[in-house]
């Protein structure tokens, strides 16, 4: 919270002159056509980052490239940082290597690594060749780590001092004008030995009270740290338990290689949660509407085509009972209702399981406990819904036995759907499948097959009473 | 990152002696029955916070209350903090007011306000009566603000100094042993005038370089701040644009009333995203399996019962065409397929819109732009899926015209589903409805009605060719 600007960047009067807030891209396009980079920059300065990104993404792909190239690299870097990762990569890879390199140099080192790590090798090499060799090497080093580990989430910058330094050295660096202290994101000073191994941390309190001549090892304490391969969940657990703003990251030899901040962890968790929410509906690659039409279509189709096969399996149950339907046409009305209603009941259980898995409150070993808990809900809801739909069917078609068939089928199928729905995500997780992707289609197929079978076999049994 | 502990709290060997990591609640129950609070505390000390909460929630409701009352209040407060808000309230409201007050006094002030704000008035009053009057008044003050505003997200503690103080006063407080500096979560020192109005902030750099006798107004800068009613999204925008660890919060008179931290904002966004993900499947109140069975059942049923009505509307379309089904029984097989497939296609568009709304990349004014973009995807996917399902129907039932009817119906209905699916969340948002709750059921009803109508009316038209 240092050196804060004093102007509200979202002054509505100021904004009204430069662009229409509903369609700011119209003004962007005009400035681009007028070859007026200053006006372009002025428009983005007035917009909030998310509004700026919204405006940028409403432009055509070539226009976006031209706008980014015309902006000051720091401003372009802020827009790239605001964009979801896949969109950021798409923006960068369409630029000239030189322009892209200027922008990438302005990104925080964790974002640099995310973007460069996702680029085609040729694109990445071309951009890295345009960068300072030292910085390019640093980007390559960070890009090697897995996304959801401390290595993938850390920034390479560490606020560190050799164990031969004194308090005075720390204060000199903190107060020097040569260094942008903000990029350390509130780290405390870390102390390293001659091999670069992390051996201590100095608290702000000790820094303020010690004499300038005090050797750092005399006031340091042993810090808590994580290794480059520590997974996101474990870092989250540590930060839940301790009020740290971040943690130092060490490699397998104990060398200090970076720091991972609390905000990077929160952001990664939020991204994961939103990405999972998309995958549950069969949308992959964090789709945004600004991505190419063919890519969006193809990704959605891949999942839908697989769904056709599951639908054919379910429908084949109906096919077996065509004679029953021919005898009691009204059954055809209730088949989709029973399958839809049980699907919804089951998906409620899936949602609760996915959330409890994410919170760590349920683990794959809890399969039977979850099943038992969901059966109770399934029985209550099955009875209530079965009675409701049974009465609807009875009144609608004037046949109490039809009501009985439909109601009983929905009641039983609700118990099946709710109990299996709670368990499916745990089983998928145990077998290392993504529960967000597979739970829904798997559950729906099971409840469709069971629902169609229950309605049609009960109807067949009670046929004399139904016609 | 101060005074870090040096011991890894999750030593597996140590843990193995105290409890079974798969079922730690068995040991909790034993310790509870043996009336051994020290062993209880020891077990929780060994568990990570999420594992500790998981264990606690596996116990019966009365056991949970006894365990929390037996633990040291700081430890119980950590577990309450880890729990989602509704579960936290449930845990607290079952305790004796005195025990609850001890724990609530240990919570951060933003969590205190969240929990107390959700309690029944009687429970809240009983607990507040057991607290220090000053602290109780503070909790009540914070509980009044809306959850998703700066007031609801802030902590009441501010690291503030009168404008008559010097640098020396700040350093004395920073280094005094009487105050827990961690609770300020890395705030910089704020300067207030005699009326309590926020007038400045001092950077760490200035603090370290200025003489102790320097008056604070001489080195302060004007801080960026938010007001108590600034919404979550706006705070997020500000933090996206500036590398602050948090922001001071002022009331309508400019008085400094609290600070909102970056981590509180990230946590609120994550909670909102996960809560929305549950509501999309018709699960309300952030259900956990540890909540009472009847409550879980009732909440899920409320949504499912409304769903029955929508299903009856859709099914009534089938009812109109019973004669067509009687003539071509095979139609009954494909009705659920067409409605399910188009529902899935539409829900993909819904998911993308919900995410773009959350990211601020789409706004309600974009209805026609979104519609146009989705129609393109819908046409491509409709043609592909229509051809696929048409071939399936043709081969399966040996009638090319049946394939044509089913394929054409699915193709048209996919365009409808995809384009409407993209637009529905925007329209709901414009009319201040929760798009996460209503989009799915609304879309499914539209695509069911349209799908049934398309299949059955096309089949009726082409009847001579189908039988």
Contacts between the chains, C-beta under 8 A, distances in Angstrom:
chain1	res1	chain2	res2	distance
A	1	B	187	6.9
A	1	B	188	4.4
A	1	B	201	5.8
A	1	B	203	7.8
A	1	B	223	6.6
A	1	B	244	4.9
A	1	B	245	6.3
A	1	B	246	6.7
A	1	B	247	7.4
A	1	B	248	7.9
A	2	B	188	6.7
A	2	B	201	7.7
A	2	B	203	3.7
A	2	B	204	6.9
A	2	B	205	6.9
A	2	B	221	7.8
A	3	B	203	6.0
A	3	B	221	5.7
A	4	B	201	6.6
A	4	B	221	6.3
A	4	B	222	6.9
A	4	B	223	4.9
A	4	B	224	4.1
A	4	B	242	7.3
A	4	B	244	7.5
A	5	B	224	6.5
A	5	B	242	7.8
A	6	B	222	4.6
A	6	B	224	7.6
A	9	B	241	7.4
A	22	B	363	7.6
A	22	B	365	4.8
A	48	B	237	4.5
A	48	B	240	7.9
A	48	B	241	7.3
A	48	B	360	7.8
A	49	B	237	6.4
A	49	B	240	4.9
A	49	B	241	5.5
A	50	B	237	6.2
A	50	B	240	7.3
A	50	B	359	6.5
A	50	B	360	3.4
A	50	B	361	6.9
A	51	B	360	6.8
A	53	B	360	7.8
A	53	B	361	6.4
A	54	B	360	6.4
A	54	B	361	4.7
A	54	B	362	7.3
A	54	B	363	7.4
A	57	B	361	6.3
A	58	B	369	7.4
A	78	B	241	7.3
A	82	B	240	6.3
A	84	B	359	7.3
A	171	B	208	5.3
A	171	B	209	7.9
A	174	B	204	6.7
A	174	B	205	6.2
A	174	B	208	5.5
A	175	B	205	5.2
A	175	B	208	5.3
A	175	B	209	4.5
A	181	B	204	7.6
A	181	B	205	6.7
A	182	B	243	4.7
A	185	B	243	7.0
A	186	B	186	5.6
A	186	B	245	5.7
A	187	B	1	6.9
A	188	B	1	4.4
A	188	B	2	6.8
A	201	B	1	6.0
A	201	B	2	7.9
A	201	B	4	6.4
A	203	B	1	7.8
A	203	B	2	3.8
A	203	B	3	5.9
A	204	B	2	6.7
A	204	B	174	6.7
A	204	B	181	7.6
A	205	B	2	6.8
A	205	B	174	6.2
A	205	B	175	5.1
A	205	B	181	6.8
A	208	B	171	5.3
A	208	B	174	5.6
A	208	B	175	5.3
A	208	B	208	7.8
A	209	B	175	4.6
A	221	B	3	5.9
A	221	B	4	6.2
A	221	B	6	7.7
A	222	B	4	6.9
A	222	B	6	4.5
A	223	B	1	6.9
A	223	B	4	4.9
A	224	B	4	4.3
A	224	B	5	6.6
A	224	B	6	7.7
A	237	B	48	4.5
A	237	B	49	6.5
A	237	B	50	6.3
A	240	B	48	7.8
A	240	B	49	4.9
A	240	B	50	7.2
A	240	B	82	6.3
A	241	B	9	7.4
A	241	B	48	7.2
A	241	B	49	5.5
A	241	B	78	7.4
A	242	B	4	7.4
A	242	B	5	7.8
A	243	B	182	4.7
A	243	B	185	7.0
A	244	B	1	4.8
A	244	B	4	7.5
A	245	B	1	6.1
A	245	B	186	5.6
A	245	B	245	6.9
A	246	B	1	6.7
A	247	B	1	7.6
A	262	B	262	7.5
A	262	B	263	5.4
A	262	B	266	7.9
A	263	B	262	5.4
A	263	B	263	7.1
A	263	B	266	6.4
A	266	B	262	7.9
A	266	B	263	6.3
A	266	B	266	3.2
A	266	B	267	6.8
A	266	B	269	7.9
A	266	B	270	6.7
A	267	B	266	6.8
A	269	B	266	8.0
A	269	B	270	5.6
A	270	B	266	6.7
A	270	B	269	5.6
A	270	B	270	5.0
A	270	B	273	6.1
A	273	B	270	6.1
A	273	B	273	4.8
A	273	B	274	5.6
A	273	B	277	7.0
A	274	B	273	5.6
A	274	B	355	5.9
A	274	B	358	6.9
A	276	B	277	7.6
A	277	B	273	7.0
A	277	B	276	7.6
A	277	B	277	4.7
A	277	B	280	7.6
A	277	B	351	6.8
A	277	B	354	7.6
A	277	B	355	7.1
A	278	B	351	5.2
A	278	B	352	7.2
A	278	B	355	6.0
A	280	B	277	7.7
A	280	B	351	7.5
A	281	B	344	7.7
A	281	B	347	4.7
A	281	B	348	5.3
A	281	B	350	7.0
A	281	B	351	3.8
A	282	B	344	6.4
A	282	B	347	7.7
A	282	B	348	5.6
A	283	B	348	5.1
A	283	B	351	5.1
A	283	B	352	5.9
A	286	B	355	7.9
A	287	B	352	5.4
A	288	B	352	7.4
A	288	B	355	7.9
A	288	B	356	6.5
A	288	B	361	6.5
A	289	B	352	6.6
A	289	B	356	6.6
A	289	B	361	8.0
A	289	B	362	7.3
A	289	B	370	6.7
A	289	B	373	4.9
A	289	B	374	7.8
A	290	B	361	7.8
A	293	B	373	8.0
A	293	B	376	5.4
A	293	B	377	6.6
A	293	B	380	7.4
A	294	B	380	7.9
A	296	B	377	5.7
A	297	B	377	5.2
A	297	B	380	4.5
A	297	B	381	5.8
A	300	B	345	7.4
A	300	B	348	5.2
A	300	B	377	6.8
A	300	B	381	6.2
A	301	B	380	7.9
A	301	B	381	5.6
A	301	B	384	5.8
A	301	B	385	7.4
A	303	B	348	7.9
A	304	B	341	6.9
A	304	B	344	6.1
A	304	B	345	6.2
A	304	B	348	7.9
A	304	B	381	6.8
A	304	B	385	6.1
A	305	B	384	7.8
A	305	B	385	7.5
A	305	B	388	6.6
A	307	B	340	7.8
A	307	B	341	6.6
A	307	B	344	5.8
A	308	B	337	8.0
A	308	B	341	6.9
A	308	B	385	7.2
A	308	B	388	5.8
A	308	B	389	6.3
A	308	B	392	7.1
A	311	B	336	7.7
A	311	B	337	4.6
A	311	B	340	5.8
A	311	B	341	6.4
A	312	B	337	7.5
A	312	B	392	6.2
A	314	B	336	7.3
A	314	B	337	7.9
A	315	B	333	4.9
A	315	B	334	6.9
A	315	B	336	6.7
A	315	B	337	5.4
A	318	B	332	6.2
A	318	B	333	4.7
A	318	B	336	7.5
A	319	B	333	5.4
A	319	B	396	7.7
A	322	B	329	4.9
A	322	B	330	7.4
A	322	B	332	7.6
A	322	B	333	7.8
A	325	B	325	7.6
A	325	B	329	5.6
A	325	B	332	5.1
A	326	B	326	7.2
A	326	B	329	5.1
A	329	B	322	4.9
A	329	B	325	5.6
A	329	B	326	5.1
A	330	B	319	8.0
A	330	B	322	7.3
A	331	B	332	7.9
A	332	B	318	6.2
A	332	B	322	7.6
A	332	B	325	5.1
A	332	B	331	7.9
A	332	B	332	4.1
A	332	B	335	6.9
A	333	B	315	4.9
A	333	B	318	4.7
A	333	B	319	5.4
A	333	B	322	7.8
A	334	B	315	6.9
A	335	B	332	6.9
A	335	B	335	7.4
A	335	B	336	6.0
A	336	B	311	7.7
A	336	B	314	7.3
A	336	B	315	6.7
A	336	B	318	7.5
A	336	B	335	6.0
A	336	B	336	4.7
A	336	B	339	5.7
A	336	B	448	7.1
A	336	B	452	7.8
A	337	B	308	7.9
A	337	B	311	4.6
A	337	B	312	7.5
A	337	B	314	7.9
A	337	B	315	5.3
A	339	B	336	5.7
A	339	B	340	7.8
A	340	B	307	7.8
A	340	B	311	5.9
A	340	B	339	7.8
A	340	B	444	7.4
A	340	B	448	7.7
A	341	B	304	6.9
A	341	B	307	6.6
A	341	B	308	6.8
A	341	B	311	6.4
A	344	B	281	7.8
A	344	B	282	6.4
A	344	B	303	8.0
A	344	B	304	6.1
A	344	B	307	5.8
A	345	B	300	7.4
A	345	B	304	6.2
A	347	B	281	4.7
A	347	B	282	7.7
A	348	B	281	5.3
A	348	B	282	5.6
A	348	B	283	5.0
A	348	B	300	5.2
A	348	B	303	7.9
A	348	B	304	7.9
A	350	B	281	7.0
A	351	B	277	6.8
A	351	B	278	5.1
A	351	B	280	7.5
A	351	B	281	3.8
A	351	B	283	5.1
A	352	B	278	7.2
A	352	B	283	5.9
A	352	B	287	5.4
A	352	B	288	7.4
A	352	B	289	6.6
A	354	B	277	7.6
A	355	B	274	5.9
A	355	B	277	7.2
A	355	B	278	6.0
A	355	B	286	7.9
A	355	B	288	7.9
A	356	B	288	6.5
A	356	B	289	6.6
A	358	B	274	6.8
A	359	B	50	6.5
A	359	B	84	7.3
A	360	B	48	7.8
A	360	B	50	3.4
A	360	B	51	6.8
A	360	B	53	7.9
A	360	B	54	6.4
A	361	B	50	6.9
A	361	B	53	6.3
A	361	B	54	4.8
A	361	B	57	6.3
A	361	B	288	6.5
A	361	B	289	8.0
A	361	B	290	7.8
A	362	B	54	7.4
A	362	B	289	7.4
A	363	B	22	7.6
A	363	B	54	7.5
A	365	B	22	4.8
A	369	B	58	7.4
A	370	B	289	6.8
A	373	B	289	4.9
A	373	B	293	8.0
A	374	B	289	7.9
A	376	B	293	5.4
A	377	B	293	6.6
A	377	B	296	5.7
A	377	B	297	5.2
A	377	B	300	6.9
A	380	B	293	7.5
A	380	B	294	7.9
A	380	B	297	4.4
A	380	B	301	7.9
A	381	B	297	5.8
A	381	B	300	6.2
A	381	B	301	5.6
A	381	B	304	6.8
A	384	B	301	5.8
A	384	B	305	7.8
A	385	B	301	7.4
A	385	B	304	6.1
A	385	B	305	7.5
A	385	B	308	7.2
A	388	B	305	6.6
A	388	B	308	5.8
A	389	B	308	6.3
A	392	B	308	7.1
A	392	B	312	6.2
A	396	B	319	7.8
A	444	B	340	7.4
A	448	B	336	7.1
A	448	B	340	7.7
A	452	B	336	7.8
